[in-house]
């Protein structure tokens, strides 16, 4: 079953019912178990992602406070912007004519 088919089933209750009619009760219960497992995994992943973002934001705030306490600014840390590397932009071909 393709992702597109699953999306159709997820968006439309009638399509889901039609697909479910083709399955036995045992298959429906197994499908429900699998879907519940997937939901739990997604929730765990989202919870972990939010925790990581919270930790990152806390560390960033601590660094900002340390910079301010030291009497520095971000410009003091960055200094000069790095020079661009690579080829210069091509000149317009009309300028050559």
BAROTOR-508829 format. One record per residue (C-alpha): residue number from 1; y, x, z. Coordinates in Angstrom, 1 decimal, padded with zeros to 4 digits. Layout:
BEGIN
(site NUM, (Y, X, Z));
...
END
This chain:
BEGIN
(site 1, (000.0, 000.0, 000.0));
(site 2, (003.3, 001.4, -001.0));
(site 3, (006.4, 001.7, 001.1));
(site 4, (008.1, -000.8, -001.1));
(site 5, (005.4, -003.3, -000.4));
(site 6, (005.7, -002.8, 003.4));
(site 7, (009.5, -003.2, 003.1));
(site 8, (009.0, -006.5, 001.3));
(site 9, (006.6, -007.7, 004.0));
(site 10, (009.0, -006.6, 006.7));
(site 11, (012.0, -008.3, 005.2));
(site 12, (010.5, -011.7, 004.3));
(site 13, (008.4, -013.7, 006.7));
(site 14, (006.8, -015.7, 004.0));
(site 15, (005.6, -012.6, 002.2));
(site 16, (004.2, -011.3, 005.5));
(site 17, (002.3, -014.6, 006.0));
(site 18, (000.9, -014.4, 002.5));
(site 19, (-000.3, -010.9, 003.0));
(site 20, (-001.7, -011.8, 006.5));
(site 21, (-003.7, -014.6, 005.0));
(site 22, (-005.7, -012.1, 003.0));
(site 23, (-006.8, -010.3, 006.2));
(site 24, (-009.5, -011.3, 008.8));
(site 25, (-008.6, -011.8, 012.4));
(site 26, (-010.1, -008.4, 013.3));
(site 27, (-008.0, -006.7, 010.6));
(site 28, (-004.9, -008.5, 011.8));
(site 29, (-005.5, -007.4, 015.4));
(site 30, (-006.1, -003.8, 014.2));
(site 31, (-002.9, -003.9, 012.2));
(site 32, (-001.0, -005.2, 015.2));
(site 33, (-002.3, -002.3, 017.3));
(site 34, (-001.3, 000.2, 014.7));
(site 35, (002.1, -001.3, 014.3));
(site 36, (002.6, -001.2, 018.1));
(site 37, (001.6, 002.4, 018.2));
(site 38, (004.1, 003.3, 015.4));
(site 39, (006.8, 001.4, 017.2));
(site 40, (006.1, 003.3, 020.4));
(site 41, (006.2, 006.6, 018.6));
(site 42, (009.5, 005.7, 016.9));
(site 43, (011.0, 004.7, 020.3));
(site 44, (009.8, 008.0, 021.8));
(site 45, (011.3, 010.0, 019.0));
(site 46, (014.6, 008.1, 019.3));
(site 47, (014.7, 008.6, 023.0));
(site 48, (014.0, 012.3, 022.6));
(site 49, (016.7, 012.6, 020.0));
(site 50, (019.3, 010.9, 022.2));
(site 51, (018.3, 013.1, 025.1));
(site 52, (018.8, 016.2, 022.9));
(site 53, (022.2, 014.9, 021.8));
(site 54, (023.2, 014.3, 025.4));
(site 55, (022.2, 017.8, 026.4));
(site 56, (024.0, 019.3, 023.4));
(site 57, (027.2, 017.3, 024.2));
(site 58, (027.0, 018.5, 027.8));
(site 59, (026.6, 022.1, 026.8));
(site 60, (029.5, 021.8, 024.3));
(site 61, (031.7, 020.4, 027.1));
(site 62, (030.7, 023.2, 029.4));
(site 63, (031.6, 025.8, 026.7));
(site 64, (035.0, 024.2, 026.1));
(site 65, (035.7, 024.2, 029.8));
(site 66, (034.7, 027.9, 030.1));
(site 67, (037.0, 028.7, 027.1));
(site 68, (039.9, 026.8, 028.7));
(site 69, (039.3, 028.4, 032.1));
(site 70, (039.3, 031.9, 030.5));
(site 71, (042.7, 031.0, 028.9));
(site 72, (041.3, 031.3, 025.4));
(site 73, (041.5, 029.0, 022.4));
(site 74, (039.0, 028.4, 019.6));
(site 75, (041.3, 030.5, 017.3));
(site 76, (040.8, 033.4, 019.7));
(site 77, (037.0, 033.2, 019.2));
(site 78, (037.0, 032.6, 015.4));
(site 79, (039.6, 035.1, 014.4));
(site 80, (040.1, 035.4, 010.7));
(site 81, (038.3, 033.0, 008.4));
(site 82, (035.6, 034.7, 006.4));
(site 83, (036.5, 035.5, 002.8));
(site 84, (034.9, 033.4, 000.2));
(site 85, (032.1, 035.1, -001.7));
(site 86, (030.8, 034.4, -005.1));
(site 87, (032.2, 034.0, -008.5));
(site 88, (035.8, 033.0, -009.1));
(site 89, (036.2, 029.6, -010.8));
(site 90, (036.0, 029.6, -014.6));
(site 91, (039.3, 029.5, -016.4));
(site 92, (039.9, 026.6, -018.7));
(site 93, (038.7, 027.5, -022.3));
(site 94, (042.0, 026.0, -023.7));
(site 95, (044.0, 028.8, -022.0));
(site 96, (042.2, 031.4, -024.1));
(site 97, (043.2, 029.8, -027.4));
END
